[in-house]
Protein backbone atom coordinates (compact mmCIF):
# COMPACT_ATOMS: atom_id res chain seq x y z
CA UNK A 1 0.00 0.00 0.00
CA UNK A 2 1.23 3.44 -0.87
CA UNK A 3 0.78 6.77 0.82
CA UNK A 4 -2.00 9.30 0.42
CA UNK A 5 -2.13 13.03 0.91
CA UNK A 6 -4.74 14.48 3.20
CA UNK A 7 -5.37 17.86 4.70
CA UNK A 8 -6.32 18.02 8.38
CA UNK A 9 -7.14 21.43 9.84
CA UNK A 10 -5.21 23.11 7.05
CA UNK A 11 -2.10 20.97 7.48
CA UNK A 12 -0.92 18.87 4.58
CA UNK A 13 -0.22 15.38 5.81
CA UNK A 14 1.14 12.31 4.06
CA UNK A 15 0.01 9.05 5.62
CA UNK A 16 -0.11 5.36 4.84
CA UNK A 17 -3.10 4.34 2.78
CA UNK A 18 -5.67 2.49 4.84
CA UNK A 19 -4.98 4.25 8.11
CA UNK A 20 -7.88 5.99 9.82
CA UNK A 21 -8.37 9.73 10.19
CA UNK A 22 -7.67 9.33 13.90
CA UNK A 23 -4.35 7.58 13.27
CA UNK A 24 -3.35 10.20 10.72
CA UNK A 25 -4.21 13.01 13.11
CA UNK A 26 -2.57 11.44 16.16
CA UNK A 27 0.64 10.72 14.28
CA UNK A 28 0.83 14.40 13.40
CA UNK A 29 0.09 15.80 16.81
CA UNK A 30 -3.56 16.69 16.18
CA UNK A 31 -5.74 15.57 19.06
CA UNK A 32 -9.19 14.18 18.39
CA UNK A 33 -11.06 13.10 21.52
CA UNK A 34 -12.33 9.52 21.79
CA UNK A 35 -14.23 7.61 24.45
CA UNK A 36 -14.82 4.22 22.88
CA UNK A 37 -11.64 3.65 20.88
CA UNK A 38 -8.98 1.17 21.97
CA UNK A 39 -5.69 1.64 20.15
CA UNK A 40 -4.82 -1.41 18.08
CA UNK A 41 -8.31 -2.92 18.18
CA UNK A 42 -10.98 -2.90 15.49
CA UNK A 43 -12.81 0.42 15.97
CA UNK A 44 -16.35 0.31 17.30
CA UNK A 45 -17.50 3.83 16.41
CA UNK A 46 -20.21 3.99 19.07
CA UNK A 47 -19.49 7.08 21.18
CA UNK A 48 -19.36 9.51 18.25
CA UNK A 49 -17.29 12.16 20.09
CA UNK A 50 -14.54 11.74 17.48
CA UNK A 51 -16.72 13.00 14.62
CA UNK A 52 -14.97 15.29 12.14
CA UNK A 53 -16.11 17.23 9.11
CA UNK A 54 -14.96 15.79 5.79
CA UNK A 55 -15.45 18.11 2.83
CA UNK A 56 -17.93 16.70 0.36
CA UNK A 57 -19.71 14.52 2.91
CA UNK A 58 -23.23 15.38 4.03
CA UNK A 59 -22.75 13.93 7.48
CA UNK A 60 -19.78 14.02 9.81
CA UNK A 61 -17.51 10.99 9.90
CA UNK A 62 -16.23 9.10 12.92
CA UNK A 63 -12.46 9.69 12.87
CA UNK A 64 -11.73 6.38 14.60
CA UNK A 65 -13.21 4.21 11.86
CA UNK A 66 -13.09 6.22 8.62
CA UNK A 67 -10.07 5.40 6.45
CA UNK A 68 -8.28 8.30 4.80
CA UNK A 69 -8.56 8.76 1.06
CA UNK A 70 -6.40 10.71 -1.36
CA UNK A 71 -7.18 14.40 -1.27
CA UNK A 72 -9.49 14.27 1.77
CA UNK A 73 -9.97 17.63 3.44
CA UNK A 74 -10.77 17.18 7.13
CA UNK A 75 -11.75 19.71 9.78
CA UNK A 76 -11.40 18.35 13.29
CA UNK A 77 -11.92 21.58 15.19
CA UNK A 78 -14.33 23.67 13.14
CA UNK A 79 -17.12 25.45 15.05
CA UNK A 80 -19.65 22.95 13.67
CA UNK A 81 -17.66 19.98 14.92
CA UNK A 82 -17.17 21.55 18.35
CA UNK A 83 -20.91 22.28 18.60
CA UNK A 84 -21.83 18.71 17.73
CA UNK A 85 -19.28 17.25 20.15
CA UNK A 86 -20.59 19.45 22.94
CA UNK A 87 -24.13 18.18 22.42
CA UNK A 88 -22.92 14.56 22.38
CA UNK A 89 -20.98 15.01 25.64
CA UNK A 90 -23.97 16.79 27.14
CA UNK A 91 -26.21 13.87 26.15
CA UNK A 92 -23.81 11.42 27.80
CA UNK A 93 -23.83 13.50 30.99
CA UNK A 94 -27.62 13.77 30.98
CA UNK A 95 -28.54 10.13 31.38
CA UNK A 96 -25.76 9.29 33.77
CA UNK A 97 -26.34 9.38 37.49
CA UNK A 98 -22.87 9.05 38.98
CA UNK A 99 -22.00 11.45 41.80
CA UNK A 100 -19.19 13.22 39.90
CA UNK A 101 -19.18 16.23 42.20
CA UNK A 102 -18.44 14.19 45.30
CA UNK A 103 -16.34 11.61 43.57
CA UNK A 104 -12.69 11.76 44.59
CA UNK A 105 -11.83 9.94 41.38
CA UNK A 106 -13.60 12.40 39.09
CA UNK A 107 -10.32 13.52 37.57
CA UNK A 108 -9.88 9.99 36.29
CA UNK A 109 -13.20 10.08 34.48
CA UNK A 110 -12.65 10.60 30.75
CA UNK A 111 -16.17 11.95 30.27
CA UNK A 112 -15.78 14.44 33.12
CA UNK A 113 -12.49 15.65 31.63
CA UNK A 114 -13.91 15.89 28.14
CA UNK A 115 -16.87 17.88 29.47
CA UNK A 116 -14.56 20.31 31.19
CA UNK A 117 -12.27 20.59 28.13
CA UNK A 118 -15.26 21.47 25.98
CA UNK A 119 -16.83 23.69 28.67
CA UNK A 120 -20.09 21.79 28.54
CA UNK A 121 -21.22 22.67 32.06
CA UNK A 122 -24.30 21.22 33.68
CA UNK A 123 -26.49 19.52 31.07
CA UNK A 124 -29.73 21.32 30.32
CA UNK A 125 -31.43 18.28 28.81
CA UNK A 126 -33.59 15.90 30.81
CA UNK A 127 -34.52 12.27 30.43
CA UNK A 128 -37.60 10.53 31.79
CA UNK A 129 -35.70 7.92 33.74
CA UNK A 130 -31.98 8.51 34.17
CA UNK A 131 -30.09 5.23 34.25
CA UNK A 132 -29.84 4.04 37.77
CA UNK A 133 -28.64 0.63 38.81
CA UNK A 134 -27.58 -0.41 42.28
CA UNK A 135 -23.82 -0.86 42.55
CA UNK A 136 -22.87 -4.49 42.39
CA UNK A 137 -20.09 -5.87 44.57
CA UNK A 138 -20.73 -9.58 44.28
CA UNK A 139 -17.48 -10.16 42.46
CA UNK A 140 -14.23 -10.02 44.46
CA UNK A 141 -12.30 -8.63 41.47
CA UNK A 142 -14.64 -6.15 39.80
CA UNK A 143 -17.04 -3.68 41.38
CA UNK A 144 -19.73 -2.67 38.90
CA UNK A 145 -21.53 0.64 39.27
CA UNK A 146 -23.53 0.64 36.04
CA UNK A 147 -25.11 4.02 36.79
CA UNK A 148 -21.79 5.53 35.75
CA UNK A 149 -21.67 3.54 32.50
CA UNK A 150 -21.76 5.50 29.25
CA UNK A 151 -22.11 2.39 27.05
CA UNK A 152 -18.81 2.90 25.24
CA UNK A 153 -18.54 -0.92 25.03
CA UNK A 154 -14.80 -0.93 25.66
CA UNK A 155 -15.21 -3.55 28.38
CA UNK A 156 -17.26 -5.76 26.05
CA UNK A 157 -14.60 -5.43 23.37
CA UNK A 158 -11.69 -6.13 25.71
CA UNK A 159 -13.45 -9.08 27.32
CA UNK A 160 -14.31 -10.59 23.95
CA UNK A 161 -11.54 -9.65 21.58
CA UNK A 162 -8.50 -9.21 23.82
CA UNK A 163 -9.03 -11.59 26.74
CA UNK A 164 -11.36 -13.84 24.70
CA UNK A 165 -13.60 -14.64 27.64
CA UNK A 166 -16.84 -13.13 26.32
CA UNK A 167 -18.23 -12.65 29.79
CA UNK A 168 -19.69 -9.24 29.09
CA UNK A 169 -22.12 -8.36 26.34
CA UNK A 170 -24.81 -5.84 25.53
CA UNK A 171 -28.31 -6.58 26.73
CA UNK A 172 -31.63 -4.87 26.02
CA UNK A 173 -32.12 -2.29 23.30
CA UNK A 174 -32.02 1.43 22.69
CA UNK A 175 -31.91 3.69 25.72
CA UNK A 176 -32.34 0.67 27.99
CA UNK A 177 -29.14 -0.97 26.68
CA UNK A 178 -26.89 -2.20 29.42
CA UNK A 179 -23.60 -4.06 29.66
CA UNK A 180 -24.62 -7.41 31.08
CA UNK A 181 -23.08 -10.69 32.00
CA UNK A 182 -25.06 -13.66 30.75
CA UNK A 183 -28.77 -12.91 30.81
CA UNK A 184 -28.24 -9.88 33.03
CA UNK A 185 -27.13 -11.93 35.99
CA UNK A 186 -24.75 -10.98 38.76
CA UNK A 187 -21.14 -11.12 37.64
CA UNK A 188 -20.04 -14.13 39.64
CA UNK A 189 -16.49 -15.11 40.46
CA UNK A 190 -17.04 -18.26 38.39
CA UNK A 191 -17.80 -16.26 35.25
CA UNK A 192 -15.21 -13.53 35.70
CA UNK A 193 -11.69 -14.03 36.94
CA UNK A 194 -9.08 -11.53 37.90
CA UNK A 195 -7.71 -10.33 34.57
CA UNK A 196 -8.91 -6.80 35.44
CA UNK A 197 -8.55 -5.69 31.80
CA UNK A 198 -12.03 -4.18 31.72
CA UNK A 199 -11.24 -2.00 34.74
CA UNK A 200 -8.14 -0.73 32.95
CA UNK A 201 -10.22 0.38 29.96
CA UNK A 202 -13.36 1.74 31.63
CA UNK A 203 -13.36 5.50 30.94
CA UNK A 204 -15.76 6.50 33.73
CA UNK A 205 -15.10 4.26 36.70
CA UNK A 206 -18.26 2.22 36.24
CA UNK A 207 -15.96 -0.76 36.63
CA UNK A 208 -13.46 -0.48 39.44
CA UNK A 209 -11.41 -2.56 41.79
CA UNK A 210 -13.32 -3.15 45.03
CA UNK A 211 -11.76 -1.69 48.15
CA UNK A 212 -9.66 -4.31 49.89
CA UNK A 213 -10.87 -5.11 53.36
CA UNK B 1 -53.03 11.81 -14.28
CA UNK B 2 -53.63 8.12 -14.07
CA UNK B 3 -51.38 5.53 -12.59
CA UNK B 4 -48.51 4.12 -14.63
CA UNK B 5 -48.11 0.48 -13.71
CA UNK B 6 -44.76 -1.12 -14.50
CA UNK B 7 -43.71 -2.73 -11.25
CA UNK B 8 -47.29 -3.65 -10.44
CA UNK B 9 -48.19 -4.59 -14.02
CA UNK B 10 -48.74 -8.26 -13.22
CA UNK B 11 -50.28 -7.81 -9.77
CA UNK B 12 -53.82 -9.08 -9.79
CA UNK B 13 -53.61 -10.76 -13.18
CA UNK B 14 -51.54 -13.77 -12.13
CA UNK B 15 -51.91 -16.44 -9.49
CA UNK B 16 -49.11 -15.78 -6.97
CA UNK B 17 -49.01 -19.49 -6.21
CA UNK B 18 -48.69 -20.74 -9.79
CA UNK B 19 -45.62 -20.02 -11.88
CA UNK B 20 -47.51 -21.14 -15.01
CA UNK B 21 -49.72 -18.05 -14.94
CA UNK B 22 -46.66 -15.83 -14.56
CA UNK B 23 -44.88 -17.42 -17.50
CA UNK B 24 -48.05 -17.15 -19.59
CA UNK B 25 -47.90 -13.37 -19.01
CA UNK B 26 -44.36 -13.22 -20.40
CA UNK B 27 -42.61 -13.96 -17.13
CA UNK B 28 -38.99 -15.12 -17.09
CA UNK B 29 -38.48 -13.97 -20.71
CA UNK B 30 -36.15 -11.29 -19.34
CA UNK B 31 -34.23 -13.86 -17.32
CA UNK B 32 -33.84 -16.15 -20.33
CA UNK B 33 -32.68 -13.22 -22.45
CA UNK B 34 -30.17 -12.17 -19.77
CA UNK B 35 -28.93 -15.74 -19.26
CA UNK B 36 -28.57 -16.78 -22.89
CA UNK B 37 -27.86 -13.62 -24.80
CA UNK B 38 -26.17 -11.21 -22.39
CA UNK B 39 -22.87 -11.15 -20.55
CA UNK B 40 -22.96 -10.01 -16.88
CA UNK B 41 -21.20 -6.79 -17.88
CA UNK B 42 -23.90 -6.13 -20.48
CA UNK B 43 -26.68 -6.61 -17.88
CA UNK B 44 -24.94 -4.19 -15.54
CA UNK B 45 -24.36 -1.69 -18.35
CA UNK B 46 -28.04 -1.85 -19.28
CA UNK B 47 -29.24 -1.32 -15.70
CA UNK B 48 -26.71 1.45 -15.19
CA UNK B 49 -27.78 3.20 -18.38
CA UNK B 50 -31.44 2.94 -17.44
CA UNK B 51 -30.77 5.11 -14.38
CA UNK B 52 -32.59 2.75 -12.02
CA UNK B 53 -32.11 3.92 -8.43
CA UNK B 54 -32.66 2.18 -5.11
CA UNK B 55 -36.28 2.32 -4.06
CA UNK B 56 -35.71 1.82 -0.35
CA UNK B 57 -35.11 5.50 0.22
CA UNK B 58 -31.45 6.26 -0.39
CA UNK B 59 -31.74 6.36 -4.19
CA UNK B 60 -28.29 5.10 -5.14
CA UNK B 61 -27.77 4.05 -8.78
CA UNK B 62 -28.43 0.31 -8.85
CA UNK B 63 -26.20 -0.51 -11.81
CA UNK B 64 -23.29 1.34 -10.23
CA UNK B 65 -23.76 -0.64 -7.03
CA UNK B 66 -23.82 -3.93 -8.94
CA UNK B 67 -20.66 -2.96 -10.79
CA UNK B 68 -18.83 -2.40 -7.49
CA UNK B 69 -19.75 -5.92 -6.37
CA UNK B 70 -19.00 -7.42 -9.79
CA UNK B 71 -15.49 -5.90 -9.76
CA UNK B 72 -14.75 -6.93 -6.17
CA UNK B 73 -12.55 -10.03 -6.05
CA UNK B 74 -13.82 -12.57 -3.55
CA UNK B 75 -14.48 -16.27 -3.20
CA UNK B 76 -18.22 -15.74 -2.86
CA UNK B 77 -20.73 -12.94 -3.32
CA UNK B 78 -24.17 -12.47 -1.88
CA UNK B 79 -27.39 -10.91 -3.04
CA UNK B 80 -29.86 -9.76 -0.42
CA UNK B 81 -33.37 -8.64 -1.05
CA UNK B 82 -34.52 -6.25 1.63
CA UNK B 83 -38.13 -7.17 2.35
CA UNK B 84 -37.93 -5.86 5.92
CA UNK B 85 -40.47 -3.23 5.16
CA UNK B 86 -40.53 -1.66 8.60
CA UNK B 87 -41.03 1.99 7.68
CA UNK B 88 -44.17 3.34 9.26
CA UNK B 89 -46.95 3.60 6.69
CA UNK B 90 -45.17 1.56 4.02
CA UNK B 91 -46.95 -1.49 2.71
CA UNK B 92 -46.02 -1.56 -0.96
CA UNK B 93 -43.66 -4.55 -0.61
CA UNK B 94 -46.36 -6.52 1.16
CA UNK B 95 -48.63 -5.86 -1.81
CA UNK B 96 -45.92 -6.88 -4.27
CA UNK B 97 -44.90 -10.02 -2.37
CA UNK B 98 -48.46 -11.20 -1.94
CA UNK B 99 -49.46 -10.57 -5.57
CA UNK B 100 -46.35 -11.07 -7.67
CA UNK B 101 -43.56 -12.98 -5.87
CA UNK B 102 -42.28 -14.34 -9.21
CA UNK B 103 -41.48 -10.85 -10.49
CA UNK B 104 -39.18 -10.35 -7.51
CA UNK B 105 -37.57 -13.77 -7.92
CA UNK B 106 -36.96 -13.11 -11.62
CA UNK B 107 -35.34 -9.78 -10.73
CA UNK B 108 -33.16 -11.56 -8.21
CA UNK B 109 -32.16 -14.23 -10.73
CA UNK B 110 -31.01 -11.52 -13.14
CA UNK B 111 -29.19 -9.60 -10.39
CA UNK B 112 -27.48 -12.84 -9.37
CA UNK B 113 -26.23 -13.37 -12.93
CA UNK B 114 -25.02 -9.79 -13.11
CA UNK B 115 -22.99 -9.73 -9.91
CA UNK B 116 -22.00 -13.39 -9.86
CA UNK B 117 -23.68 -14.30 -6.58
CA UNK B 118 -24.11 -17.94 -5.62
CA UNK B 119 -26.36 -17.36 -2.65
CA UNK B 120 -29.23 -14.96 -2.21
CA UNK B 121 -31.48 -14.20 0.72
CA UNK B 122 -34.88 -12.61 0.91
CA UNK B 123 -34.92 -10.91 4.31
CA UNK B 124 -38.58 -11.02 5.19
CA UNK B 125 -39.78 -9.01 8.15
CA UNK B 126 -41.22 -11.01 10.99
CA UNK B 127 -44.58 -9.26 10.77
CA UNK B 128 -44.99 -10.69 7.25
CA UNK B 129 -44.82 -14.24 8.55
CA UNK B 130 -47.94 -15.09 6.56
CA UNK B 131 -45.89 -14.50 3.39
CA UNK B 132 -43.14 -16.91 4.38
CA UNK B 133 -44.75 -20.10 3.09
CA UNK B 134 -46.06 -18.57 -0.18
CA UNK B 135 -42.59 -17.15 -0.87
CA UNK B 136 -40.83 -20.43 -0.14
CA UNK B 137 -43.30 -22.20 -2.44
CA UNK B 138 -42.74 -19.61 -5.17
CA UNK B 139 -38.95 -20.04 -4.91
CA UNK B 140 -39.48 -23.82 -5.07
CA UNK B 141 -41.52 -23.53 -8.26
CA UNK B 142 -38.83 -21.36 -9.88
CA UNK B 143 -36.19 -23.89 -8.85
CA UNK B 144 -38.22 -26.73 -10.38
CA UNK B 145 -38.39 -24.82 -13.65
CA UNK B 146 -34.59 -24.77 -13.65
CA UNK B 147 -34.15 -21.00 -13.42
CA UNK B 148 -32.15 -21.19 -10.21
CA UNK B 149 -29.17 -23.21 -11.34
CA UNK B 150 -26.70 -20.35 -10.92
CA UNK B 151 -27.78 -19.25 -7.47
CA UNK B 152 -29.86 -20.40 -4.54
CA UNK B 153 -32.47 -18.23 -2.84
CA UNK B 154 -33.24 -18.64 0.82
CA UNK B 155 -36.09 -16.87 2.56
CA UNK B 156 -34.80 -15.54 5.88
CA UNK B 157 -37.19 -14.34 8.47
CA UNK B 158 -36.25 -11.40 10.68
CA UNK B 159 -37.09 -11.16 14.35
CA UNK B 160 -39.15 -7.99 14.26
CA UNK B 161 -36.79 -5.03 14.54
CA UNK B 162 -37.20 -1.83 12.55
CA UNK B 163 -33.45 -1.24 12.55
CA UNK B 164 -32.87 -4.49 10.65
CA UNK B 165 -34.20 -2.78 7.53
CA UNK B 166 -30.97 -0.75 7.60
CA UNK B 167 -28.63 -2.69 5.35
CA UNK B 168 -25.76 -3.24 7.77
CA UNK B 169 -28.06 -4.21 10.64
CA UNK B 170 -29.82 -6.56 8.23
CA UNK B 171 -26.51 -8.28 7.53
CA UNK B 172 -25.74 -8.52 11.24
CA UNK B 173 -29.13 -10.11 11.71
CA UNK B 174 -28.48 -12.74 9.03
CA UNK B 175 -25.06 -13.42 10.54
CA UNK B 176 -26.78 -14.12 13.84
CA UNK B 177 -25.53 -11.07 15.71
CA UNK B 178 -27.39 -8.23 17.40
CA UNK B 179 -29.38 -6.17 14.91
CA UNK B 180 -27.13 -3.13 15.05
CA UNK B 181 -25.75 -1.08 12.22
CA UNK B 182 -22.09 -1.00 11.27
CA UNK B 183 -20.05 2.02 10.35
CA UNK B 184 -19.42 2.78 6.70
CA UNK B 185 -17.08 2.56 4.84
CA UNK B 186 -16.53 -0.33 4.10
CA UNK B 187 -19.76 -0.41 2.11
CA UNK B 188 -21.56 -3.73 1.54
CA UNK B 189 -20.68 -4.04 -2.20
CA UNK B 190 -17.02 -4.37 -1.16
CA UNK B 191 -17.35 -5.89 2.32
CA UNK B 192 -20.77 -7.02 3.43
CA UNK B 193 -22.25 -10.25 4.65
CA UNK B 194 -19.51 -12.31 6.38
CA UNK B 195 -17.01 -9.78 5.01
CA UNK B 196 -17.80 -10.66 1.40
CA UNK B 197 -19.16 -8.44 -1.39
CA UNK B 198 -22.91 -8.11 -0.96
CA UNK B 199 -25.62 -6.37 -2.88
CA UNK B 200 -28.69 -5.31 -0.96
CA UNK B 201 -31.67 -4.19 -3.01
CA UNK B 202 -35.19 -3.28 -2.09
CA UNK B 203 -38.06 -5.47 -3.36
CA UNK B 204 -39.30 -2.73 -5.66
CA UNK B 205 -35.84 -2.09 -7.13
CA UNK B 206 -35.48 -5.74 -8.13
CA UNK B 207 -39.03 -5.78 -9.55
CA UNK B 208 -37.93 -3.15 -12.09
CA UNK B 209 -35.02 -5.21 -13.42
CA UNK B 210 -36.94 -7.67 -15.69
CA UNK B 211 -38.77 -4.75 -17.33
CA UNK B 212 -35.47 -2.98 -18.04
CA UNK B 213 -33.95 -6.11 -19.59
CA UNK B 214 -37.06 -6.72 -21.72
CA UNK B 215 -37.69 -3.18 -22.88
CA UNK B 216 -34.21 -1.68 -22.81
CA UNK B 217 -32.55 1.10 -20.89
CA UNK B 218 -33.72 3.83 -23.25
CA UNK B 219 -37.37 2.95 -22.69
CA UNK B 220 -36.90 3.07 -18.91
CA UNK B 221 -34.88 6.28 -18.78
CA UNK B 222 -37.52 8.07 -20.85
CA UNK B 223 -39.86 7.74 -17.87
CA UNK B 224 -39.41 10.01 -14.89
CA UNK B 225 -37.32 13.10 -14.17
CA UNK B 226 -33.67 14.06 -14.56
CA UNK B 227 -32.15 12.01 -11.76
CA UNK B 228 -35.13 9.79 -10.89
CA UNK B 229 -36.05 7.35 -13.63
CA UNK B 230 -39.01 5.04 -13.89
CA UNK B 231 -41.99 4.84 -11.60
CA UNK B 232 -42.44 4.70 -7.85
CA UNK B 233 -44.88 2.65 -5.86
CA UNK B 234 -46.47 4.64 -3.05
CA UNK B 235 -48.35 3.44 0.00
CA UNK B 236 -50.96 6.04 0.86
CA UNK B 237 -52.66 5.98 4.24
CA UNK B 238 -54.02 8.35 6.85
CA UNK B 239 -56.90 10.76 6.34
CA UNK B 240 -57.77 9.75 2.78
CA UNK B 241 -60.89 8.15 1.40
CA UNK B 242 -59.08 5.62 -0.81
CA UNK B 243 -55.92 4.44 0.98
CA UNK B 244 -53.80 1.90 -0.85
CA UNK B 245 -50.89 1.19 -3.13
CA UNK B 246 -50.46 3.43 -6.17
CA UNK B 247 -47.76 3.45 -8.81
CA UNK B 248 -46.92 6.77 -10.39
CA UNK B 249 -44.28 8.10 -12.72
CA UNK B 250 -41.40 9.76 -10.86
CA UNK B 251 -41.92 13.48 -10.70
CA UNK B 252 -45.70 13.31 -10.30
CA UNK B 253 -46.93 15.84 -7.80
CA UNK B 254 -48.05 15.13 -4.29
CA UNK B 255 -51.46 16.56 -5.20
CA UNK B 256 -52.04 13.96 -7.94
CA UNK B 257 -51.29 11.19 -5.49
CA UNK B 258 -52.93 12.32 -2.29
CA UNK B 259 -55.84 14.36 -3.58
CA UNK B 260 -56.33 12.98 -7.08
CA UNK B 261 -55.92 9.27 -6.51
CA UNK B 262 -56.37 8.73 -2.78
CA UNK B 263 -59.05 11.38 -2.35
CA UNK B 264 -57.81 13.43 0.58
CA UNK B 265 -59.89 16.29 1.79
CA UNK B 266 -59.21 19.14 4.22
CA UNK B 267 -55.48 18.43 4.34
CA UNK B 268 -53.21 20.04 6.90
CA UNK B 269 -49.96 18.22 6.18
CA UNK B 270 -48.48 15.17 4.52
CA UNK B 271 -45.70 13.02 5.90
CA UNK B 272 -43.58 11.41 3.19
CA UNK B 273 -41.31 8.51 4.05
CA UNK B 274 -42.66 7.15 7.31
CA UNK B 275 -41.62 7.98 10.87
CA UNK B 276 -38.35 9.45 9.65
CA UNK B 277 -40.02 11.26 6.78
CA UNK B 278 -40.46 14.87 5.83
CA UNK B 279 -43.59 16.66 7.02
CA UNK B 280 -44.88 19.07 4.41
CA UNK B 281 -47.73 21.52 4.86
CA UNK B 282 -50.73 21.39 2.52
CA UNK B 283 -49.42 24.52 0.77
CA UNK B 284 -46.65 22.38 -0.72
CA UNK B 285 -48.95 19.90 -2.46
CA UNK B 286 -47.56 20.85 -5.85
CA UNK B 287 -44.14 19.45 -4.96
CA UNK B 288 -43.09 16.75 -7.42
CA UNK B 289 -42.15 13.43 -5.85
CA UNK B 290 -38.65 12.34 -6.87
CA UNK B 291 -35.20 11.73 -5.41
CA UNK B 292 -34.41 15.39 -6.06
CA UNK B 293 -37.21 16.52 -3.76
CA UNK B 294 -38.93 14.14 -1.35
CA UNK B 295 -39.46 10.44 -1.75
CA UNK B 296 -38.13 8.16 0.97
CA UNK B 297 -39.59 4.68 0.93
CA UNK B 298 -42.81 5.87 -0.70
CA UNK B 299 -44.92 5.98 2.45
CA UNK B 300 -47.35 8.87 2.30
CA UNK B 301 -49.45 9.62 5.35
CA UNK B 302 -52.11 12.30 4.93
CA UNK B 303 -53.00 14.38 7.99
CA UNK B 304 -56.17 16.44 8.00
CA UNK B 305 -56.83 19.63 9.89
CA UNK B 306 -57.94 17.72 12.96
CA UNK B 307 -54.44 16.42 13.56
CA UNK B 308 -51.92 18.10 15.78
CA UNK B 309 -48.48 18.11 14.19
CA UNK B 310 -46.66 17.99 17.51
CA UNK B 311 -48.63 14.89 18.47
CA UNK B 312 -47.64 13.34 15.16
CA UNK B 313 -43.97 14.11 15.75
CA UNK B 314 -44.22 12.84 19.31
CA UNK B 315 -45.69 9.61 18.01
CA UNK B 316 -42.86 9.29 15.48
CA UNK B 317 -40.30 9.92 18.18
CA UNK B 318 -41.90 7.37 20.46
CA UNK B 319 -41.49 4.80 17.72
CA UNK B 320 -37.91 5.77 16.89
CA UNK B 321 -36.89 5.81 20.54
CA UNK B 322 -38.31 2.34 20.94
CA UNK B 323 -36.58 1.07 17.80
CA UNK B 324 -33.17 2.72 18.29
CA UNK B 325 -30.63 -0.08 18.64
CA UNK B 326 -28.69 1.73 21.34
CA UNK B 327 -25.32 1.50 19.70
CA UNK B 328 -24.36 5.12 19.12
CA UNK B 329 -24.76 7.99 21.54
CA UNK B 330 -26.64 10.63 19.50
CA UNK B 331 -29.48 8.28 18.56
CA UNK B 332 -29.72 6.36 21.83
CA UNK B 333 -29.67 9.40 24.11
CA UNK B 334 -31.00 11.96 21.64
CA UNK B 335 -34.29 10.21 20.91
CA UNK B 336 -34.84 9.76 24.65
CA UNK B 337 -34.23 13.44 25.39
CA UNK B 338 -36.50 14.46 22.49
CA UNK B 339 -39.23 12.19 23.78
CA UNK B 340 -38.93 13.78 27.22
CA UNK B 341 -39.35 17.23 25.64
CA UNK B 342 -42.38 16.14 23.58
CA UNK B 343 -43.86 14.54 26.68
CA UNK B 344 -43.57 17.80 28.57
CA UNK B 345 -45.03 19.78 25.67
CA UNK B 346 -47.98 17.39 25.65
CA UNK B 347 -48.55 17.71 29.39
CA UNK B 348 -48.34 21.50 29.34
CA UNK B 349 -44.93 21.74 30.96
CA UNK B 350 -43.02 23.23 28.04
CA UNK B 351 -40.81 26.29 28.04
CA UNK B 352 -39.03 28.42 25.43
CA UNK B 353 -35.75 26.56 25.81
CA UNK B 354 -37.37 23.42 24.43
CA UNK B 355 -37.38 24.73 20.87
CA UNK B 356 -33.65 25.45 21.04
CA UNK B 357 -32.96 22.07 22.61
CA UNK B 358 -34.94 20.25 19.91
CA UNK B 359 -33.15 22.19 17.20
CA UNK B 360 -29.67 21.55 18.63
CA UNK B 361 -30.42 17.87 19.19
CA UNK B 362 -31.91 17.35 15.76
CA UNK B 363 -28.96 19.03 14.05
CA UNK B 364 -26.48 16.98 16.04
CA UNK B 365 -28.27 13.68 15.44
CA UNK B 366 -28.60 14.37 11.73
CA UNK B 367 -24.86 14.69 11.20
CA UNK B 368 -23.29 12.49 13.84
CA UNK B 369 -25.42 9.36 14.17
CA UNK B 370 -23.92 6.10 13.02
CA UNK B 371 -26.70 5.01 10.68
CA UNK B 372 -29.72 6.26 8.81
CA UNK B 373 -32.12 5.80 11.71
CA UNK B 374 -30.50 8.37 13.97
CA UNK B 375 -29.71 10.68 11.07
CA UNK B 376 -33.26 10.65 9.79
CA UNK B 377 -34.89 10.76 13.23
CA UNK B 378 -34.17 14.46 13.13
CA UNK B 379 -36.08 15.03 9.88
CA UNK B 380 -39.68 15.23 11.22
CA UNK B 381 -38.50 17.42 14.11
CA UNK B 382 -36.65 19.87 11.85
CA UNK B 383 -39.53 19.93 9.35
CA UNK B 384 -42.16 20.54 11.99
CA UNK B 385 -40.01 23.32 13.44
CA UNK B 386 -39.69 24.84 10.00
CA UNK B 387 -43.29 24.60 8.79
CA UNK B 388 -45.28 24.44 12.01
CA UNK B 389 -43.25 26.69 14.29
CA UNK B 390 -46.38 28.39 15.57
CA UNK B 391 -47.74 25.08 16.84
CA UNK B 392 -44.75 24.86 19.15
CA UNK B 393 -45.20 28.45 20.29
CA UNK B 394 -48.88 27.70 20.98
CA UNK B 395 -47.97 24.70 23.08
CA UNK B 396 -45.45 26.72 25.05
CA UNK B 397 -47.94 29.55 25.59
CA UNK B 398 -50.48 27.01 26.78
CA UNK B 399 -47.87 25.71 29.20
CA UNK B 400 -47.31 29.24 30.52
CA UNK B 401 -51.03 29.69 30.83
CA UNK B 402 -51.44 26.46 32.75
CA UNK B 403 -48.61 27.30 35.09
CA UNK B 404 -49.86 30.81 35.76
CA UNK B 405 -53.42 29.58 36.17
CA UNK B 406 -52.38 26.94 38.63
CA UNK B 407 -50.30 29.36 40.66
CA UNK B 408 -52.99 32.02 40.57
CA UNK B 409 -50.81 34.54 38.77
CA UNK B 410 -52.93 34.82 35.67
CA UNK B 411 -54.63 37.99 36.74
CA UNK B 412 -51.52 39.60 38.18
CA UNK B 413 -49.68 40.05 34.91
CA UNK B 414 -50.15 39.60 31.21
CA UNK B 415 -46.52 38.46 30.88
CA UNK B 416 -47.33 34.80 30.97
CA UNK B 417 -49.76 34.71 28.09
CA UNK B 418 -48.33 37.33 25.74
Interface residues (C-beta under 8 A of the other chain):
Chain A: X43 X45 X46 X47 X48 X49 X51 X58 X59 X60 X62 X65 X66 X67 X80 X83 X84 X87 X88 X91 X92 X94 X95 X124 X125 X126 X127 X128 X150 X151 X170 X172 X173 X174 X175 X176 X177
Chain B: X161 X178 X183 X185 X321 X322 X323 X324 X325 X326 X327 X328 X329 X330 X332 X333 X334 X335 X336 X337 X339 X340 X341 X343 X353 X357 X360 X361 X363 X364 X366 X367 X368 X369 X370 X375
